[in-house]
Amino acid sequence: MQRNLLLERIRADQEWDVIVIGGGATGLGTAVDAVTRGYKTLLLEAYDFAKGTSSRSTKLVHGGVRYLAQGNIMLVYEALQERGRLLRNAPHLTKVLPFVVPSYSWWSEGFYGAGLTLYSLMAGTLGIGFTKLIGRKKAVELVPTLEPHGLQAAIVYYDGQFDDARLAISLMRTLLDQGGTALNYMAVTGLHKKNDKVRGVFVRDSETGEKMTLLAKAVINCTGVFADDIRKFDEPTTELLLSPSQGIHIVLDKSFLPGDHAIMIPKTDDGRVLFAIPWHDRVIVGTTDTPVENVELEPRPLHEEVTFVLKHAARYLTKDPTTEDVLSVYVGLRPLVKHSNESATAKLSREHTLDVSASGLITIIGGKWTTYRHMAEDAVDKAIKVANLPKAACVTKTLHLHGFTTTPEREPFRVYGTDVDNLRQVLAEQPEWNMPLHPKLPYLKGEVVWSARYELARTIEDVLSRRLRALLLDAQASIEAAPRVAELLANELGFDKYWQTKQISQYTELARGYLLTAPIPAQVMSTV
């Protein structure tokens, strides 16, 4: 559906049952839940769908091994159930991923083996593989670049993997398929109230500057790390609910981790879990946990964080990565719920929290991608009570997401699911569109056209960061591809040369923030 048609729809509707603010994992999930219960639903996103942390995760659908170690059994159980549901509902965007946990001490085999066995058992009928102990030789066979010095044995367990931004786009299209409405670049600038109750939102179209007042019976704030900003529209002096932290990931060439097994290090120097994961023919290594005071739309990695990840990667890999090997570095912000007696963000729970203000604004914070569906169910259940909506049961536990197929294409077309035949028709429209976008990227030029025509992509960044994953796979290659993307988008969407020039400049500046352009100073490295 084209953006102008969606704009006509919101201008015509006098009142919505549910307006969802925020187009990340939680917002998209909440909107899908609401519309599939029969409520007239509108989702508004100030930038692009999954612009924030929802496109910058560790790419895992998992129960949370470290939460098991912390004794948070119910959180892990819930996440494992949701992991199983997501693997069943979106097989074109998810898959089972085997992990190797190396053991370099006599006690770790039994300790971690027992914990990971419990982890696999807790999934019950939604389990995806059973934990097993393997010898040193087998471990190196599965992960040829695993550091062999001191290696005694290893544990193999199974978790889920997905493409986060592509799942967000699938959710957006599921919402549209079900009769809902979603608009990116539509910023909520305030809350409309009547008799001291929230009855809608004030919005501004970021592309045209058009302002509108949109009415709703229920307004749900799903803006993640920016949730407190929306809450301040309602109550300027409200107490903050969030204690955000950031985590970074570095992206390396596949040669650093050949094969199809990931590595999990259960305890790093700062007490976190570290992953090295194959993803789209690259390797993702992370993450960190650094408290942040200022929430930014484009957070940047700290030198200390980059050094920490490189240092630990070198410790467990025979091929030691350097800053020059990093193809991209990306940063995500965690919307952790604040607790007055807890200062370390690494110890804060990923459980979600619902808050309802005196005026009826519903805010949901916390959680993670894996549990987005359950969070959405809770949010809509709350909206039914707050807004006195007609009761309707949640149906998303078994809802197949847009593109669902049990026989997806091979990479890189796998993420399109059942859309792949229509995509091929677009690719055939012009001979050039079936040509590679860039020699170092696994994408075709026609996929840019598809993104604009069917996935509401509006900018170079929308395409290269979230419809295609070029920014994460190779930031420099994505910069080099930007001019061609601008031209393709302009032709499809009707933009002029000035727009193209401005877009190329903006994207280049943004993408440079994903590059490590200089070695990390020695004095910084020595402090980690």
Disulfide bonds with the S-S distance in Angstrom:
none
